[in-house]
Amino acid sequence: MLYLAGGGDENDSVKLDQQFAEQVDGKRLLYWPIAMSGVSLTCEECYTWIQSVFEPLGVTDIVMWDALTPNLIHELKAFGAVYIGGGNTYKLLSNLRKTGFDHALKDFLSNGGSVYGGSAGAVVLGRDISTCSVMDTNEVGLNDTTGLELVGNYAIWCHYIDAHDDFVASYDYPVVAIPERSGISFDGSIMTAIGFDAVTLFTRGFKRTLLPDEKIVVYS
């Protein structure tokens, strides 16, 4: 199961966080703040933050990896869920590819694991990360912006507000635009809006609003 948050704070994402915590259900949670490297918070501050969000929701066994290396891939099976934090999306995608964790995450999902992406962590799970170009700089010189393609045919736009409509509508592929006070879950076929505000789907110039708790079937 996938959970994608629009990039707000813990008060904005509380409804999505609650559902994710229920899905974790006592299993070990693995946290990756790797997209934050060189951006702002220290690893210690990131770990304190993730604990403050999920321990009150009953998720107490949380492990943080502040760097990814190929030899860690085999350890993924020890966890029930992975939380990918925000930061620079280009850097995140580059890191996942170089270490092989782009493929490892797909296998993890196929084997019943759950993945939560917040902001950059959500964008990287979609069809293409070019949707982050208004907010992120491509400081790693990434040429291929293809994402992990885990949300059907959709790319992901986070921190969405109505003023972004012209940008989002300019892409020639479908985009899920998620505001900061909302998110989505996706089980491989059903997408559900979760949160306080509506999620907006852009497809070939057509705009559809998905209200909180509303579901839609996603075709690959």
C-alpha distance (Angstrom), angle and dihedral (degrees) to the residues before:
residue distance angle dihedral
M1 . . .
L2 3.78 . .
Y3 3.80 126.6 .
L4 3.81 118.8 -170.1
A5 3.80 122.2 -171.7
G6 3.80 125.9 -159.0
G7 3.79 94.3 -129.7
G8 3.79 105.0 -98.5
D9 3.79 126.3 131.1
E10 3.80 127.1 -83.4
N11 3.80 91.5 -82.6
D12 3.81 90.6 54.3
S13 3.80 94.5 47.8
V14 3.81 98.9 38.4
K15 3.82 95.5 113.8
L16 3.79 92.5 50.4
D17 3.81 90.8 43.3
Q18 3.80 90.4 53.3
Q19 3.79 92.7 53.1
F20 3.78 91.6 46.1
A21 3.81 90.7 50.2
E22 3.80 89.7 52.7
Q23 3.79 88.9 52.0
V24 3.81 91.6 50.0
D25 3.83 87.1 53.7
G26 3.79 99.9 179.1
K27 3.79 96.6 -37.8
R28 3.79 123.3 125.5
L29 3.81 117.2 -82.7
L30 3.79 120.3 -147.6
Y31 3.80 116.0 -154.7
W32 3.82 124.9 -158.2
P33 3.83 116.3 -169.3
I34 3.81 89.2 167.7
A35 3.82 95.4 123.6
M36 3.82 87.4 62.0
S37 3.80 93.0 61.3
G38 3.79 107.6 129.2
V39 3.81 91.7 -1.4
S40 3.79 109.1 93.9
L41 3.82 127.6 -64.2
T42 3.79 123.5 64.8
C43 3.80 119.4 -120.9
E44 3.79 89.9 -107.8
E45 3.80 90.8 54.2
C46 3.80 90.5 47.9
Y47 3.80 91.7 52.2
T48 3.80 92.3 47.9
W49 3.80 88.4 51.2
I50 3.83 96.2 50.4
Q51 3.80 89.8 48.9
S52 3.81 91.5 50.7
V53 3.81 90.4 52.9
F54 3.79 102.3 44.7
E55 3.80 108.4 25.6
P56 3.84 90.9 70.5
L57 3.83 86.3 52.8
G58 3.79 91.8 55.2
V59 3.81 99.3 -98.1
T60 3.79 103.2 125.2
D61 3.81 104.9 149.3
I62 3.81 100.0 78.7
V63 3.79 124.3 158.5
M64 3.81 122.9 -172.1
W65 3.78 126.5 -151.0
D66 3.80 109.7 -168.1
A67 3.81 92.1 -174.8
L68 3.80 134.5 29.6
T69 3.79 125.1 -137.4
P70 3.81 128.0 173.1
N71 3.80 92.6 -114.5
L72 3.82 89.5 64.8
I73 3.80 94.4 62.3
H74 3.80 94.0 88.3
E75 3.82 89.4 56.2
L76 3.81 92.8 63.5
K77 3.79 90.6 85.4
A78 3.81 89.2 69.0
F79 3.82 90.4 68.6
G80 3.78 133.7 71.2
A81 3.80 96.5 -157.0
V82 3.79 142.7 14.9
Y83 3.81 125.6 -146.9
I84 3.83 114.6 -158.2
G85 3.79 111.7 -163.1
G86 3.78 131.3 -150.0
G87 3.79 132.3 -94.1
N88 3.79 130.5 100.1
T89 3.81 110.6 -0.9
Y90 3.80 96.4 -159.7
K91 3.79 91.4 53.0
L92 3.80 90.8 47.1
L93 3.80 95.2 51.4
S94 3.80 91.7 45.6
N95 3.81 90.4 51.6
L96 3.80 93.4 49.0
R97 3.80 91.8 51.0
K98 3.81 96.5 45.5
T99 3.80 92.2 51.7
G100 3.81 97.6 39.8
F101 3.78 92.9 -117.2
D102 3.82 91.0 124.5
H103 3.81 88.6 71.3
A104 3.80 93.3 34.0
L105 3.81 91.3 58.0
K106 3.80 90.9 53.0
D107 3.81 90.2 51.8
F108 3.80 89.8 46.5
L109 3.81 90.6 55.8
S110 3.79 92.7 44.9
N111 3.80 88.9 54.7
G112 3.81 93.7 54.9
G113 3.79 102.3 -88.7
S114 3.80 123.7 138.5
V115 3.80 126.0 -132.1
Y116 3.81 127.7 -160.3
G117 3.80 119.6 -165.1
G118 3.78 123.1 -169.5
S119 3.83 119.2 -164.1
A120 3.84 104.2 -47.5
G121 3.79 87.5 16.7
A122 3.80 88.8 57.9
V123 3.82 96.8 43.0
V124 3.80 92.6 53.6
L125 3.82 90.8 58.2
G126 3.81 93.2 60.6
R127 3.79 133.3 79.9
D128 3.81 98.0 -84.4
I129 3.80 133.8 0.9
S130 3.81 95.5 -145.0
T131 3.79 85.1 102.4
C132 3.81 87.6 77.8
S133 3.81 94.2 57.7
V134 3.81 93.9 98.6
M135 3.82 90.2 59.1
D136 3.84 107.2 24.6
T137 3.80 132.7 57.8
N138 3.79 119.8 -134.9
E139 3.77 93.7 -128.9
V140 3.82 93.2 156.2
G141 3.82 92.9 57.2
L142 3.80 94.7 -120.6
N143 3.81 111.6 -177.1
D144 3.80 101.4 178.5
T145 3.81 106.7 60.5
T146 3.80 96.3 179.5
G147 3.79 109.0 136.7
L148 3.79 129.1 -148.5
E149 3.83 90.3 -80.5
L150 3.80 95.0 -139.7
V151 3.83 98.6 138.8
G152 3.78 101.1 67.9
N153 3.80 109.5 -100.6
Y154 3.81 93.9 -30.1
A155 3.77 130.4 116.1
I156 3.82 117.4 -153.4
W157 3.81 128.7 -121.6
C158 3.82 115.5 -170.2
H159 3.83 132.2 -165.6
Y160 3.81 86.9 33.0
I161 3.82 122.4 -175.2
D162 3.81 128.8 166.7
A163 3.81 91.0 -101.8
H164 3.81 87.8 68.6
D165 3.82 93.9 62.9
D166 3.80 97.4 103.0
F167 3.80 91.5 50.0
V168 3.80 94.4 47.1
A169 3.80 93.5 45.3
S170 3.82 91.4 53.0
Y171 3.81 94.2 74.0
D172 3.79 117.8 96.5
Y173 3.80 92.4 -140.0
P174 3.83 131.9 61.6
V175 3.81 117.5 -81.1
V176 3.81 132.0 -163.5
A177 3.81 106.9 -147.5
I178 3.81 110.9 -157.4
P179 3.82 122.7 -169.2
E180 3.78 120.4 -144.0
R181 3.81 93.5 -104.1
S182 3.79 94.3 56.0
G183 3.77 146.3 45.4
I184 3.77 142.4 178.8
S185 3.77 138.2 -120.5
F186 3.79 121.6 -147.9
D187 3.79 126.7 -170.0
G188 3.78 97.2 -175.6
S189 3.78 95.8 -82.4
I190 3.83 110.3 23.9
M191 3.80 122.4 62.1
T192 3.80 116.9 -163.0
A193 3.81 126.9 -169.8
I194 3.81 111.3 -133.2
G195 3.79 126.2 -174.6
F196 3.78 142.2 38.5
D197 3.81 102.4 -53.5
A198 3.79 135.2 46.4
V199 3.79 123.2 -93.7
T200 3.81 116.9 -134.9
L201 3.80 126.1 -141.4
F202 3.81 118.8 -155.6
T203 3.81 117.0 -162.5
R204 3.82 123.4 167.4
G205 3.78 92.5 -31.9
F206 3.79 92.8 -44.6
K207 3.80 116.1 119.7
R208 3.80 122.3 -156.2
T209 3.79 127.4 -178.1
L210 3.79 119.3 -140.9
L211 3.80 109.8 -160.5
P212 3.82 121.8 -148.0
D213 3.83 110.3 -72.0
E214 3.81 91.1 11.6
K215 3.80 115.9 130.8
I216 3.80 134.5 -152.0
V217 3.78 132.4 -172.6
V218 3.80 111.3 -119.5
Y219 3.78 118.3 -151.7
S220 3.79 119.0 -155.8
